[in-house]
Amino acid sequence: MANDLGFIDPTAGGGKAAVALAPRPMDLAGKVVGLLDNTKEQGTLILETIGKALQEKYGVAKVVLRAKEHYSKPATGALIDEMAQEVQVAIAAVGG
């Protein structure tokens, strides 16, 4: 009966090709790390705390913090390109 209702199975996957993950560095010492704030509540505070910890514990040389325009929108191509030119490792926030 459920098949007659036209539901879409969210576990069935999509038609998009899988994107390969970028190579991971062996460590973060001396690296520039980009943190992408999703603009949700406490996102900036969480990322600033993570940035400080990465510098203190893992020797990250520099932390670059950028923010998306709005949490409901993807990061713009320009923002992604800017970060890609400036950082070696990127982390996206999931605040909430």
N, C-alpha and C positions, 0 to 999 in steps of 0.2 A: 504494500500500500504506500509506503514512504516514497518509493520510486515514482509513483504517479503524481507526486506533489511538486516535482521539479526542483528539489533541493540540490544545492551544489555541495559536493563533499570537499571541505577545506583541506583534507589530508591527501587529496589526490595529486597535489602538485600543480604547477602551472606550465604554460607553454614556453616560458622563457628558458634560455640556456643557462646552465650553471656558470657562475663567475668564479674563476680560480682565486684563491686567497693570495695576497701579496706575500713575498718571502718575509719571514720573521727574523729579526736580529737575534744574535745569541745573547746579548745583554743590552742594557740601556745606557751604560756609561758613555758619557760624551755625546749622546744623541740629543737632537731637538725633537721634543714631543709636542704634538698639536692636540689640544683638547677642544672638542666641538660641543658647545652648550646648546641644548635643544630648547632653551628658554622656558622650560617648565619650572615650577616652584622649587627653589633650593638648588637648581642645577649649577649655577655659578659657584655657590658656596662649596658644593660637593667637588666640583672640578678644581677649584683653587686648593682645596685640602689634598686632593689626589696629586696635584702638581707639586706641592711642597713635599709630600711624602716621596714622590718619584725622585726629586732632586736630592733629598736627604738620604734615602735608603739605597737608591740605585745609581746615583751619580749622573742623573740627567743634566745636561749642560744648560738647557733652556726650555722653558715651557711657553708655548704660544696658545693663548686662549681666544677663541673666536666664537661667535654666536650666530645661530640660524635666525632668519627673519621672524619666524613663528613656529611653534612646536608642531603645528598641523601641516606644515609645508616642508618639502625636502630642502636640503641645502642647495643654494644656487650653484650652477656650474662655475661661476666666477669665484665663489667662496671655496669650493673644492679645489679649483686650479691654484688659487692663492696658497692654500694650505699645502698642497702637493709640492709646490716650489720651495716652501719654507721649512717643512718638517720631514723627519725621517720615519716617525711613528705617529699614528693618529688614533685617538680614542673619542668615541661619540658618547655623550651623556644620555642617560635615560632617567631624568629626574621626574618627580611627580608629586 
